[in-house]
Amino acid sequence: MKTKAVRLYGENDLRLEEFELPQVKSDEILMKVVSDSLCMSSYKAAIQGAKHKRVPDDVANNPIIIGHEFCGELVEIGDDWKGKYQIGQKVTIQPAIANNGYSAPGYSYNYCGGDATYIILPPEAMREDCLLPYDGDGFFCGSLSEPSSCVIGAYHANYHTTAGVYEHKMGIVEGGKLALLASVGPMGLAAIDYAIHADRKPSVMVVTDIDDARLERAASIFTVEEAAKNGIKLTYVNTGKCEDPVKELMELSDGTGYNDVVVFAPVPALIEQADDILGHDGCLNFFSGPSNPQFKAPFNFYDVHYDATHIVGTSGGNTDDMRESLKMMAEGKLTAAALVTHVGGLNSVVDATLNLPKIPGGKKLIYTHIDLPLTAITEFEEKGKDEPLFAELAKMVAKTNGLWNAEAEAYLLENAKKI
């Protein structure tokens, strides 16, 4: 079978190509990819090429398929897996395959990555139980379950202590005070969503950014009223307009500081701000991964010693986090569509990936079997004046407060130009 895929050959060298897939072996599975969400990690792999830890040294001669936030259907199942999976089953994948070193789909495989029409799933994905069924509506939710699982993993990784007891209590403090800094990008939105709708909730949540438009969009999706219904006092703050951000944030905590603080941007001043607002036994989670290996920021070690403040960092979620994400999405508890701001076809992947940091907005959602320029959802109505496809999509997203949805996805897959 032939596939079309975006392959990485080296630094800044991505190519959309058509090529033949080998015959599926007894321990492999052939998958039709439907959607893939572009990740900043793919951008990092694309600009670093073979220098990236997950990309093979011989990528120039044996290119890999990029993309690791994908969802689709199983087409052909090798004999070894016929008792566990079924043809036509909707699935996604946990790319951080256990016991697989640095190798991962979207970084390391010649025939497995999300930015393709058809791929071959390697045996280790099934052997390590990383091929996960998704029973909810829309393929895009399956794609977004991976980034959502990263946020879930961050919440689970936070920990707290009891004086004199050498045992960590994992997770954020239930009924505690939570601050999410620089938290209205796609991952920050997922963090707000999860805090409101997970079983363990804070009683106070403060969300900050320095962009009014982004804050307003977040507040329109995850409203103060919705948070209040779930027992959370939610406040959005533009710290760029605060004369003394630390003072204002401390006042919102009633002067006690925060049990849990999560930082969503690799900015030294932001980390310092997070440190300053930690309360007793406060846990700072540095979520945003810097590209500079020498990235450093000051931290108050007086408070570490006398006030038990501490720091954790997480990169990705594990398979249980992803299962939790998929379950909550299938039950309608998480709003995956809040992360999506752009939609495009496989033809738009090369340019979008190489320019990802320059493209504003949240997640860029790719449908791999269609030909469509990367388009912001906010542009649908204007484009609809000349193109009937976008006119219909504009009507559909208007029903869900401007958010992408399963109805729009189904219409796009049926009516868009095929790649």
C-alpha positions as CSV (number, residue, x, y, z in Angstrom):
1,M,0.0,0.0,0.0
2,K,1.1,3.5,-0.8
3,T,1.1,6.3,1.8
4,K,1.7,10.0,1.7
5,A,3.7,11.3,4.6
6,V,5.8,14.2,5.8
7,R,9.3,12.9,6.4
8,L,12.3,14.4,8.1
9,Y,15.7,14.1,6.4
10,G,17.8,16.5,8.5
11,E,17.9,20.0,10.0
12,N,15.0,22.0,8.5
13,D,14.5,19.4,5.9
14,L,10.9,18.1,5.8
15,R,9.3,16.7,2.7
16,L,5.8,15.6,1.8
17,E,6.3,12.4,-0.2
18,E,4.4,9.4,-1.5
19,F,6.0,6.0,-1.1
20,E,5.3,2.3,-0.7
21,L,4.7,0.7,2.8
22,P,6.1,-2.8,3.3
23,Q,3.8,-5.7,3.9
24,V,2.5,-5.8,7.5
25,K,4.2,-8.5,9.5
26,S,2.4,-10.8,12.0
27,D,3.5,-8.5,15.0
28,E,2.5,-5.2,13.3
29,I,-0.7,-3.3,12.5
30,L,-1.6,-1.1,9.6
31,M,-3.4,2.1,10.6
32,K,-5.2,4.8,8.7
33,V,-4.4,8.1,10.4
34,V,-7.2,10.6,10.3
35,S,-6.0,13.5,12.5
36,D,-2.7,14.7,14.0
37,S,-2.1,17.7,16.2
38,L,1.1,19.5,15.6
39,C,3.4,19.8,18.6
40,M,6.3,22.1,19.4
41,S,8.3,19.0,20.0
42,S,8.0,18.2,16.3
43,Y,9.3,21.6,15.5
44,K,12.3,21.0,17.8
45,A,13.0,17.7,16.0
46,A,12.7,19.3,12.6
47,I,15.1,22.1,13.3
48,Q,17.7,19.8,15.1
49,G,17.5,16.8,12.8
50,A,19.9,14.1,13.8
51,K,21.1,16.2,16.7
52,H,17.7,15.5,18.4
53,K,17.9,12.7,21.0
54,R,15.0,10.8,19.5
55,V,15.9,11.2,15.8
56,P,18.2,8.5,14.4
57,D,21.7,9.4,13.2
58,D,21.1,8.0,9.8
59,V,17.9,10.0,9.1
60,A,19.4,11.6,6.0
61,N,19.3,8.1,4.3
62,N,16.4,6.6,6.3
63,P,13.9,9.4,6.8
64,I,11.3,9.2,9.6
65,I,7.7,10.3,9.6
66,I,7.0,13.2,12.0
67,G,3.9,13.7,14.2
68,H,3.0,11.9,17.4
69,E,-0.4,13.3,18.5
70,F,-2.5,11.2,16.1
71,C,-5.8,9.3,15.9
72,G,-7.3,7.0,13.3
73,E,-8.6,3.5,12.5
74,L,-7.1,0.1,12.3
75,V,-7.0,-1.3,8.7
76,E,-5.0,-4.5,8.9
77,I,-4.1,-6.4,12.0
78,G,-1.2,-8.9,12.2
79,D,-1.9,-12.4,13.4
80,D,-0.3,-11.7,16.8
81,W,-2.8,-9.0,17.7
82,K,-6.1,-10.3,16.2
83,G,-7.4,-11.3,19.6
84,K,-6.8,-7.9,21.1
85,Y,-7.7,-5.3,18.4
86,Q,-10.3,-5.2,15.6
87,I,-10.4,-3.8,12.1
88,G,-12.1,-0.4,12.1
89,Q,-11.4,0.3,15.7
90,K,-10.7,4.0,16.6
91,V,-7.4,4.3,18.4
92,T,-4.6,6.7,19.4
93,I,-1.1,6.1,20.7
94,Q,1.0,6.9,23.7
95,P,4.2,7.9,21.9
96,A,6.4,7.6,25.0
97,I,6.6,3.8,24.7
98,A,8.0,2.3,27.8
99,N,11.3,0.3,27.6
100,N,12.0,1.8,24.2
101,G,14.8,4.2,25.0
102,Y,14.5,7.4,23.2
103,S,12.7,5.9,20.2
104,A,9.1,7.1,19.7
105,P,6.5,7.4,16.9
106,G,6.9,10.7,15.2
107,Y,10.6,10.9,15.8
108,S,12.3,7.6,15.2
109,Y,10.3,5.4,12.8
110,N,10.4,5.1,9.0
111,Y,6.8,4.0,8.8
112,C,5.2,5.3,12.0
113,G,4.2,8.9,12.6
114,G,1.1,11.0,12.7
115,D,1.6,13.2,9.6
116,A,0.7,10.4,7.1
117,T,-2.3,8.8,5.5
118,Y,-1.3,5.2,6.4
119,I,1.3,3.9,8.8
120,I,2.6,0.7,10.3
121,L,2.5,0.4,14.0
122,P,5.6,-1.3,15.4
123,P,5.2,-4.3,17.7
124,E,6.5,-2.5,20.8
125,A,3.6,-0.1,20.7
126,M,1.2,-3.0,21.2
127,R,3.5,-5.0,23.4
128,E,3.8,-2.2,25.9
129,D,0.0,-1.5,25.7
130,C,0.5,2.0,24.2
131,L,-2.1,1.5,21.4
132,L,-5.2,2.9,23.1
133,P,-8.8,2.6,22.0
134,Y,-10.9,5.8,22.0
135,D,-14.7,5.5,22.2
136,G,-15.7,9.2,22.1
137,D,-16.9,11.4,19.3
138,G,-14.5,12.9,16.8
139,F,-11.0,11.9,15.9
140,F,-9.5,15.2,17.0
141,C,-10.2,14.4,20.7
142,G,-8.0,11.3,20.3
143,S,-5.2,13.4,18.9
144,L,-5.5,15.9,21.7
145,S,-5.5,13.2,24.4
146,E,-1.7,13.1,24.3
147,P,-1.1,16.8,25.1
148,S,-3.9,16.7,27.6
149,S,-2.2,13.7,29.3
150,C,0.9,15.8,29.7
151,V,-1.1,18.2,31.8
152,I,-2.7,15.4,33.8
153,G,0.8,14.0,34.4
154,A,1.9,17.4,35.7
155,Y,-0.9,17.5,38.2
156,H,-0.2,14.0,39.4
157,A,3.6,14.7,39.7
158,N,3.1,17.6,42.2
159,Y,3.7,16.5,45.8
160,H,3.4,17.6,49.3
161,T,4.9,16.6,52.7
162,T,4.2,16.3,56.4
163,A,6.8,17.5,58.8
164,G,8.8,14.6,60.3
165,V,7.2,12.1,57.9
166,Y,9.4,10.9,55.0
167,E,6.6,10.2,52.6
168,H,5.4,12.3,49.7
169,K,1.6,12.9,49.2
170,M,1.3,13.0,45.4
171,G,-0.9,15.4,43.5
172,I,-2.1,18.9,44.0
173,V,-3.6,19.8,47.4
174,E,-7.4,19.0,47.3
175,G,-9.2,22.2,48.3
176,G,-6.0,24.1,48.1
177,K,-4.8,27.2,46.2
178,L,-3.5,26.8,42.7
179,A,-1.8,29.4,40.5
180,L,-1.3,28.7,36.7
181,L,1.2,31.2,35.3
182,A,1.3,32.2,31.6
183,S,-1.5,29.7,31.3
184,V,-3.8,30.6,28.4
185,G,-1.9,28.9,25.6
186,P,-3.1,25.4,24.5
187,M,-1.5,23.5,27.4
188,G,-2.5,26.1,29.9
189,L,-6.1,25.9,28.7
190,A,-5.9,22.1,29.2
191,A,-4.7,22.7,32.7
192,I,-7.6,25.0,33.5
193,D,-10.0,22.5,32.1
194,Y,-8.6,19.6,34.1
195,A,-8.5,21.5,37.4
196,I,-12.2,22.4,37.1
197,H,-13.4,19.0,36.0
198,A,-11.1,16.4,37.6
199,D,-12.0,14.5,40.8
200,R,-9.3,16.4,42.8
201,K,-9.9,20.2,42.7
202,P,-8.5,23.3,44.3
203,S,-10.7,25.8,46.1
204,V,-8.9,28.8,44.6
205,M,-7.4,29.0,41.1
206,V,-5.6,32.0,39.7
207,V,-4.8,32.1,36.0
208,T,-2.3,34.7,34.6
209,D,-1.0,35.9,31.3
210,I,0.1,39.3,29.8
211,D,-2.3,39.2,26.8
212,D,-5.8,40.5,27.3
213,A,-7.2,38.8,24.1
214,R,-5.9,35.4,25.2
215,L,-7.2,35.9,28.7
216,E,-10.6,36.9,27.4
217,R,-10.8,33.8,25.2
218,A,-9.9,31.5,28.1
219,A,-12.4,33.2,30.3
220,S,-15.1,32.8,27.6
221,I,-14.4,29.0,27.4
222,F,-13.8,28.2,31.1
223,T,-15.9,30.7,32.8
224,V,-15.8,31.9,36.4
225,E,-19.4,30.7,36.8
226,E,-18.5,27.2,35.6
227,A,-15.6,27.0,38.0
228,A,-17.9,28.2,40.8
229,K,-20.3,25.4,40.1
230,N,-17.4,23.0,40.7
231,G,-16.4,24.7,44.0
232,I,-13.6,26.8,42.6
233,K,-13.0,30.5,42.9
234,L,-11.4,31.3,39.6
235,T,-9.7,34.6,38.8
236,Y,-8.0,35.7,35.6
237,V,-5.2,38.2,36.0
238,N,-3.2,40.2,33.4
239,T,0.1,40.5,35.4
240,G,1.5,42.7,32.7
241,K,-0.8,45.4,34.0
242,C,0.0,44.9,37.6
243,E,2.4,47.4,39.3
244,D,3.4,44.6,41.7
245,P,2.3,41.2,40.3
246,V,3.6,39.2,43.3
247,K,1.7,41.5,45.7
248,E,-1.5,41.1,43.8
249,L,-1.2,37.4,43.5
250,M,-0.5,37.0,47.2
251,E,-3.6,39.1,48.0
252,L,-5.7,36.7,45.9
253,S,-4.4,33.9,48.1
254,D,-5.4,35.8,51.2
255,G,-1.7,36.3,52.0
256,T,-0.9,32.6,52.5
257,G,0.6,31.9,49.1
258,Y,-0.2,28.9,46.9
259,N,0.0,25.2,47.6
260,D,0.6,24.5,43.9
261,V,2.1,26.8,41.1
262,V,2.5,25.6,37.5
263,V,4.7,27.6,35.1
264,F,3.8,27.4,31.4
265,A,6.6,29.6,29.9
266,P,10.4,29.2,30.1
267,V,11.0,32.7,31.4
268,P,13.4,33.2,34.3
269,A,11.4,36.2,35.7
270,L,8.2,34.1,35.7
271,I,9.9,31.3,37.6
272,E,11.1,33.8,40.1
273,Q,7.6,35.1,40.4
274,A,6.3,31.6,40.9
275,D,8.8,31.0,43.7
276,D,7.8,34.2,45.4
277,I,4.1,33.2,45.7
278,L,4.7,29.7,47.0
279,G,3.1,29.1,50.4
280,H,4.3,26.7,53.1
281,D,5.1,23.3,51.5
282,G,4.4,24.8,48.2
283,C,5.2,22.9,45.0
284,L,6.3,24.7,41.9
285,N,5.9,22.6,38.7
286,F,8.1,23.9,35.8
287,F,6.0,22.6,32.9
288,S,7.4,24.4,29.9
289,G,10.4,22.9,28.4
290,P,13.2,25.3,27.5
291,S,15.3,24.8,24.3
292,N,18.4,26.2,26.0
293,P,20.2,23.5,27.9
294,Q,21.8,26.2,30.1
295,F,18.5,27.7,31.1
296,K,18.6,28.8,34.7
297,A,16.5,30.9,37.1
298,P,17.0,32.0,40.8
299,F,15.2,30.1,43.5
300,N,14.8,31.0,47.2
301,F,16.7,28.3,49.1
302,Y,16.0,29.9,52.4
303,D,12.3,29.0,51.9
304,V,13.3,25.5,50.7
305,H,15.0,24.9,54.0
306,Y,12.6,26.6,56.4
307,D,9.3,26.6,54.5
308,A,9.5,23.2,52.7
309,T,9.0,24.8,49.3
310,H,10.1,22.6,46.4
311,I,10.1,22.2,42.6
312,V,9.2,19.4,40.1
313,G,9.4,19.3,36.3
314,T,7.4,17.0,34.0
315,S,7.8,16.3,30.3
316,G,4.8,14.3,29.0
317,G,2.4,12.0,30.7
318,N,2.4,8.2,31.1
319,T,0.0,5.7,29.6
320,D,-2.3,5.9,32.6
321,D,-2.5,9.7,32.3
322,M,-3.5,9.2,28.6
323,R,-6.1,6.6,29.5
324,E,-7.5,9.1,32.0
325,S,-7.5,11.8,29.4
326,L,-9.3,9.6,26.9
327,K,-11.9,8.5,29.4
328,M,-12.7,12.1,30.5
329,M,-13.0,13.2,26.9
330,A,-15.3,10.3,26.0
331,E,-17.4,11.2,29.0
332,G,-17.5,14.9,27.9
333,K,-15.7,16.1,31.0
334,L,-12.8,17.8,29.1
335,T,-13.2,20.4,26.3
336,A,-10.4,19.2,23.9
337,A,-11.6,21.7,21.3
338,A,-10.5,24.6,23.4
339,L,-6.9,23.8,22.5
340,V,-7.6,24.0,18.7
341,T,-7.3,27.3,16.8
342,H,-6.3,26.2,13.3
343,V,-7.2,23.4,10.9
344,G,-5.3,22.2,7.9
345,G,-4.6,19.3,5.6
346,L,-1.5,17.2,5.1
347,N,-0.2,19.6,2.5
348,S,0.2,22.3,5.1
349,V,2.3,20.3,7.6
350,V,5.8,21.2,6.3
351,D,5.4,25.0,6.5
352,A,3.3,24.9,9.6
353,T,5.8,22.7,11.5
354,L,8.9,24.7,10.5
355,N,7.2,27.9,11.4
356,L,5.2,26.7,14.4
357,P,6.6,29.3,17.0
358,K,5.7,32.1,14.6
359,I,2.1,31.1,14.1
360,P,-0.2,32.6,16.8
361,G,-2.9,30.7,18.6
362,G,-3.2,27.2,20.0
363,K,-3.1,23.8,18.5
364,K,-2.8,23.3,14.8
365,L,-5.0,20.3,13.9
366,I,-4.2,18.4,10.7
367,Y,-6.5,16.1,8.8
368,T,-4.1,13.9,6.8
369,H,-6.3,12.8,4.0
370,I,-7.3,16.3,2.8
371,D,-5.7,19.2,1.0
372,L,-6.4,22.4,2.9
373,P,-4.3,25.4,3.8
374,L,-3.7,25.9,7.5
375,T,-6.6,28.1,8.4
376,A,-7.5,29.8,11.7
377,I,-11.1,29.0,12.9
378,T,-11.6,32.7,13.4
379,E,-11.1,33.1,9.6
380,F,-13.9,30.7,8.6
381,E,-16.6,33.3,8.3
382,E,-14.6,35.7,6.2
383,K,-13.3,32.9,3.9
384,G,-16.9,31.6,3.7
385,K,-17.9,34.6,1.6
386,D,-16.0,33.1,-1.3
387,E,-15.7,29.4,-0.4
388,P,-18.8,27.4,0.5
389,L,-16.8,24.8,2.5
390,F,-15.7,27.5,5.0
391,A,-19.2,29.0,5.1
392,E,-20.6,25.7,6.4
393,L,-17.8,25.2,8.8
394,A,-18.4,28.7,10.2
395,K,-22.0,27.9,10.9
396,M,-21.0,24.7,12.7
397,V,-18.4,26.2,15.0
398,A,-20.7,29.0,15.8
399,K,-22.9,26.5,17.6
400,T,-20.1,25.7,20.0
401,N,-18.9,29.2,20.9
402,G,-16.4,29.3,18.1
403,L,-14.8,25.9,19.0
404,W,-14.0,23.1,16.7
405,N,-16.4,20.1,17.0
406,A,-17.3,16.6,15.8
407,E,-19.9,17.9,13.4
408,A,-17.4,20.2,11.7
409,E,-14.9,17.4,11.5
410,A,-17.3,15.0,9.8
411,Y,-18.3,17.7,7.3
412,L,-14.7,18.6,6.5
413,L,-13.7,14.9,6.0
414,E,-16.6,14.4,3.7
415,N,-16.4,17.6,1.6
416,A,-12.8,18.9,1.6
417,K,-10.5,18.2,-1.4
418,K,-8.6,14.9,-1.0
419,I,-4.9,15.0,-0.8
